Amino acid sequence: AALINSQPMGFYAPSQLIRDAQQHGVPVLPVDVNASQWECTLEQQPADAHAAGAHAHSSAPRPAAALALRLGFRLLKGLPGAAAAAIVAARQQQGSFVSLADFARRTGLGRALIVRLSEADVFASLQRDRRRALWEALSQTRTAEHLPLFAALPPDDEPPAALPTLSPQEEVLADYRTAGLSLKAHPLAFHRPRLDQMQVVPAAKLRVLQNRRRVSVAGLVLLRQRPGTAKGITFVTLEDETGTANLLVHQATWERYYQVARRSAAWLAHGRIETKDAVLHVIVEKLEDLSSTLGNLRVPARDFR
């Protein structure tokens, strides 16, 4: 929690820190209007909630009760601190929100911010997924803003529209657009069958392969680093659903594939494994852009010189 609250710092983004916590059996809870603060916080969890919230693939021991990491409003893109403060203050003064209309009335937030919060899927405690919350936000805030005399009246009894649910992949992409991470899945997980057909190696399996073997790897670009002493070499970290892979891009390769290398948020990289002193890199020989395959996902990389 402290590391995430100290961002931006270091080489590790919140998504990596959260993934590491989950892999070590720490339950991570999403941003929610009835539970989150501006900062990430800790919550006491009963044994059953801990078992349900911990990462499904974790082999870490699970105690009878444990602390969970509750994500804070600071992770949401474009949400001002003042808006989060208004939410927390309203909650402290009159208790938990009971409906989206109650939330809008007590926080005094405008339509644009409530829509943004709806898109970020923070109304789960009100039994509203992001699509239902967005529908209600657009309807209720329009009434309050354009017909102020009727703003205090209870909502009418119009039955809710039968909105189609988002697919799991759409949910994950929406999470990345609004928070830069998802607790549901990794974007590449939905493409693994196709990547397997293309013989693209998951990051977690690179270490079992022989030195100098040619491989293809794919993932989100988390980090580009070009130290002054590296003679034009760029070090890149890719992330897929199994972990991270370290890539080494020589200057000639970087210049040949500059548009992908510098601009793309997701790569398909072809090259060969180089292992030295227990450090493994993939020496990149060819790059392809995966951004469009992942729904034009935009995940800002951390670039260092």
TITI-572856 format. One record per residue (C-alpha): y, x negated, z negated. Coordinates in pm, 1 decimal, padded with zeros to 6 digits. Layout:
BEGIN
Y:X:Z
...
END
This chain:
BEGIN
00000.0:00000.0:00000.0
00240.4:-00279.8:-00088.6
00174.7:-00463.2:00237.2
00240.6:-00154.0:00447.6
00553.1:-00072.9:00247.7
00679.9:-00425.0:00317.4
00659.3:-00388.0:00694.6
00767.2:-00532.8:00926.5
00618.6:-00861.6:00814.6
00360.9:-01115.7:00925.0
00110.3:-01078.1:01205.2
-00069.7:-00767.1:01083.5
00053.8:-00420.8:01174.5
-00015.6:-00115.6:00953.0
-00301.1:-00004.9:01180.4
-00486.4:-00333.0:01116.7
-00424.1:-00324.4:00742.8
-00548.0:00034.7:00723.2
-00857.1:-00041.6:00932.5
-00941.6:-00331.7:00701.1
-00901.7:-00109.4:00394.6
-01130.9:00154.3:00546.7
-01393.0:-00105.8:00634.1
-01395.0:-00207.6:00267.9
-01458.0:00148.3:00149.0
-01101.9:00249.2:00063.3
-01029.8:00618.5:00137.8
-00712.8:00656.9:00341.8
-00534.7:00993.0:00342.1
-00290.3:01109.7:00612.3
00079.5:01181.3:00581.4
00124.1:01531.6:00438.8
00433.3:01730.0:00340.3
00278.1:01829.1:00006.5
00153.0:01485.3:-00094.9
00336.1:01198.4:00073.5
00634.0:01000.5:-00047.4
00851.2:00781.6:00176.3
00638.1:00482.0:00077.4
00261.1:00465.6:00088.3
00118.6:00547.7:-00254.4
-00209.0:00563.7:-00446.0
-00393.9:00880.8:-00542.0
-00680.3:00924.8:-00784.3
-00979.0:01069.6:-00602.1
-01291.0:01236.2:-00745.8
-01629.3:01099.4:-00645.6
-01696.5:01360.7:-00375.5
-01356.0:01312.1:-00212.4
-01404.2:00935.6:-00219.6
-01738.7:00962.6:-00045.9
-01590.1:01187.7:00220.3
-01274.3:00985.0:00271.4
-01420.5:00634.8:00286.2
-01492.3:00486.9:00624.8
-01815.3:00618.7:00769.2
-01944.5:00272.7:00864.2
-01848.0:00096.8:00541.5
-02125.8:-00069.8:00343.6
-01901.6:-00130.0:00041.7
-02018.1:00019.3:-00290.7
-01851.2:00346.5:-00387.7
-01761.8:00394.6:-00757.0
-01771.1:00731.4:-00931.1
-01395.9:00766.7:-00891.7
-01152.3:00561.9:-00690.4
-00796.4:00531.7:-00578.1
-00712.5:00643.8:-00226.9
-00429.6:00517.6:-00010.8
-00191.9:00800.8:00080.3
00014.1:00720.2:00386.9
00388.9:00767.4:00356.6
00656.5:00921.6:00575.9
00783.3:00571.9:00662.3
00500.2:00541.9:00917.8
00625.0:00832.9:01128.1
00826.1:00728.6:01430.2
01183.6:00853.7:01436.5
01181.6:01022.2:01093.9
01494.3:00928.0:00894.1
01457.5:00830.3:00531.2
01703.2:01105.3:00437.8
01470.4:01368.9:00584.5
01177.2:01236.7:00382.1
01396.5:01235.2:00070.8
01484.7:01601.7:00130.6
01115.7:01691.2:00153.5
01026.2:01508.0:-00166.4
01326.1:01651.9:-00353.9
01244.0:02010.3:-00253.6
00885.7:01957.6:-00366.6
00992.3:01815.4:-00702.1
01235.4:02100.4:-00766.8
01018.8:02401.6:-00678.7
00665.2:02276.9:-00629.7
00442.6:02255.9:-00326.4
00533.3:02424.9:-00000.7
00330.9:02738.7:00070.7
00415.8:02795.9:00436.9
00605.7:02639.1:00720.1
00882.2:02897.0:00677.3
00904.6:02803.7:00309.1
00922.2:02435.9:00407.0
01203.6:02496.2:00658.1
01405.9:02706.5:00411.9
01378.9:02471.2:00113.9
01424.1:02138.3:00291.3
01707.6:02252.0:00519.0
01575.8:02030.1:00797.0
01681.6:02115.0:01150.0
01460.9:02226.2:01432.3
01424.8:01882.9:01594.4
01294.0:01721.6:01276.5
01051.9:02004.5:01198.3
00918.5:01983.6:01553.6
00874.9:01608.2:01511.9
00687.8:01660.6:01185.9
00469.4:01924.4:01351.0
00381.2:01683.5:01629.9
00287.2:01427.9:01363.2
00031.9:01670.4:01211.4
00168.2:01660.7:00855.4
00115.9:02030.4:00769.5
-00260.8:02020.5:00708.1
-00214.5:02130.4:00344.7
-00057.7:02448.4:00484.4
-00367.8:02505.4:00701.3
-00167.9:02427.1:01012.8
-00283.8:02181.5:01275.8
-00022.0:02016.5:01494.1
-00037.2:02276.6:01771.3
-00012.2:02578.0:01536.1
00263.2:02408.9:01335.3
00458.4:02330.5:01650.6
00429.9:02691.9:01768.4
00559.0:02822.3:01435.8
00830.6:02559.1:01412.0
00973.4:02650.8:01750.1
00963.9:03022.3:01667.7
01099.3:03012.4:01313.0
01368.9:02751.9:01358.2
01494.3:02929.2:01668.2
01534.9:03248.6:01464.6
01709.7:03071.4:01178.9
01950.0:02880.3:01404.0
02041.2:03147.2:01655.9
02014.2:03460.4:01439.5
02140.6:03338.2:01099.6
02183.4:03688.7:00958.9
01806.4:03734.0:00983.4
01707.7:03388.2:00859.1
01629.7:03508.8:00504.8
01403.8:03793.4:00619.6
01025.7:03749.5:00596.2
00851.2:03676.7:00925.8
00730.1:03974.3:01125.8
00364.9:04071.1:01151.5
00316.8:03955.9:01506.9
-00040.8:03823.4:01535.5
-00065.3:03447.5:01599.5
-00120.5:03338.3:01954.3
-00469.6:03217.9:02042.5
-00376.7:02856.0:02100.2
-00641.5:02621.8:02242.6
-00731.1:02334.9:02013.9
-00663.5:01977.4:02110.8
-00962.0:01764.0:02202.2
-01050.3:01472.7:01970.4
-00907.3:01230.8:02224.7
-00583.3:01428.5:02252.1
-00556.2:01430.1:01871.8
-00591.8:01051.8:01855.4
-00337.8:00994.2:02132.2
-00093.6:01227.2:01953.2
-00145.8:01030.1:01631.2
-00061.9:00705.6:01810.0
00246.9:00856.4:01971.0
00385.0:00975.1:01637.2
00261.7:00711.2:01390.7
00124.7:00420.1:01590.9
-00224.6:00466.5:01443.3
-00492.4:00726.4:01382.1
-00734.2:00787.7:01096.5
-00956.5:00991.7:01328.1
-01075.1:00733.9:01582.0
-00963.9:00445.7:01802.5
-00844.0:00528.5:02156.1
-01101.9:00297.8:02314.2
-01393.1:00472.7:02142.5
-01368.1:00759.4:02390.7
-01408.5:00517.2:02682.1
-01692.9:00305.6:02541.5
-01968.0:00466.1:02757.5
-01772.9:00376.7:03071.1
-01688.2:00031.6:02935.4
-02056.7:-00025.6:02859.0
-02138.4:00057.3:03220.1
-01882.6:-00204.7:03322.5
-02048.4:-00453.9:03081.0
-01732.2:-00484.3:02874.3
-01828.7:-00648.4:02544.9
-01708.7:-00492.3:02215.5
-01507.0:-00733.2:02002.7
-01763.0:-00724.6:01721.1
-02035.1:-00861.2:01949.7
-01850.0:-01163.4:02085.7
-01973.8:-01398.8:01813.2
-02339.6:-01352.4:01904.1
-02280.0:-01467.2:02262.6
-02319.8:-01823.5:02383.9
-02030.2:-02061.0:02426.9
-01890.5:-02075.9:02782.4
-02042.5:-01738.8:02874.7
-01831.2:-01522.0:03102.3
-01728.0:-01192.4:02944.7
-01499.9:-00894.7:02984.5
-01317.8:-00748.0:02685.0
-01081.4:-00453.4:02648.4
-00838.2:-00332.2:02387.3
-00488.2:-00255.2:02269.4
-00250.0:-00550.9:02271.1
-00153.1:-00613.7:01909.5
00002.5:-00958.5:01929.0
00138.0:-01204.4:02182.8
00223.7:-01548.1:02046.6
00346.1:-01854.1:02234.3
00414.6:-02142.2:01993.0
00650.6:-02411.5:02110.6
00373.8:-02670.5:02078.7
00121.0:-02473.4:02286.3
00230.7:-02609.5:02628.5
00283.6:-02265.1:02777.6
-00036.3:-02115.2:02637.0
-00007.1:-01759.8:02501.0
-00238.9:-01639.3:02224.7
-00312.2:-01266.0:02234.2
-00497.0:-01035.2:01994.4
-00678.5:-00733.6:02141.9
-00812.1:-00448.8:01929.1
-01093.6:-00210.5:02017.2
-01285.2:00033.1:01798.2
-01506.5:-00245.1:01658.0
-01244.9:-00505.2:01564.7
-01022.9:-00768.1:01723.6
-01069.1:-01036.4:01987.4
-00859.3:-01351.4:02022.6
-00753.5:-01437.4:02376.9
-00600.5:-01751.6:02520.1
-00391.1:-01715.9:02836.9
-00284.9:-02027.6:03023.9
00060.9:-02026.5:03179.1
-00065.8:-02006.0:03539.1
-00275.3:-01699.3:03454.2
00015.4:-01545.1:03264.4
00246.4:-01586.6:03562.9
-00012.5:-01456.5:03810.2
-00062.6:-01135.1:03611.2
00285.4:-01123.0:03459.8
00345.7:-00746.9:03481.8
00021.3:-00669.1:03299.4
00045.7:-00966.8:03063.7
00400.6:-00896.4:02951.7
00432.6:-00518.6:02986.2
00093.5:-00351.4:02942.5
-00005.7:-00201.5:02607.5
-00378.6:-00225.4:02682.4
-00575.7:-00487.2:02873.5
-00908.6:-00532.2:03042.2
-00946.5:-00910.5:03034.8
-01206.2:-01119.9:03215.5
-01279.8:-01479.5:03124.0
-01514.1:-01704.3:02930.8
-01593.2:-01764.6:02566.6
-01479.1:-02085.9:02404.2
-01600.5:-02162.0:02053.0
-01471.1:-02465.1:01865.2
-01490.7:-02533.2:01492.0
-01603.9:-02173.5:01426.4
-01294.8:-02039.1:01610.1
-01371.9:-01817.3:01907.6
-01133.9:-01743.2:02194.2
-01175.9:-01575.4:02527.6
-01008.6:-01792.4:02791.6
-00853.9:-01534.3:03023.5
-00893.2:-01571.8:03398.9
-00803.3:-01220.4:03518.2
-00615.1:-00923.2:03370.5
-00619.2:-00550.3:03446.2
-00396.8:-00277.1:03304.5
-00574.4:-00015.6:03090.5
-00264.3:00179.4:02986.6
-00307.7:00464.4:03233.7
-00674.5:00499.1:03138.6
-00565.9:00551.9:02777.7
-00313.8:00821.4:02864.0
-00020.6:00580.0:02906.7
-00043.6:00496.9:02539.1
00252.2:00299.7:02407.4
00167.8:00073.2:02114.5
00440.2:-00187.9:02061.4
00288.4:-00534.4:02029.7
00422.4:-00798.2:01796.2
00553.8:-01081.1:02009.9
00633.1:-01416.1:01853.9
00769.5:-01736.4:01998.2
END
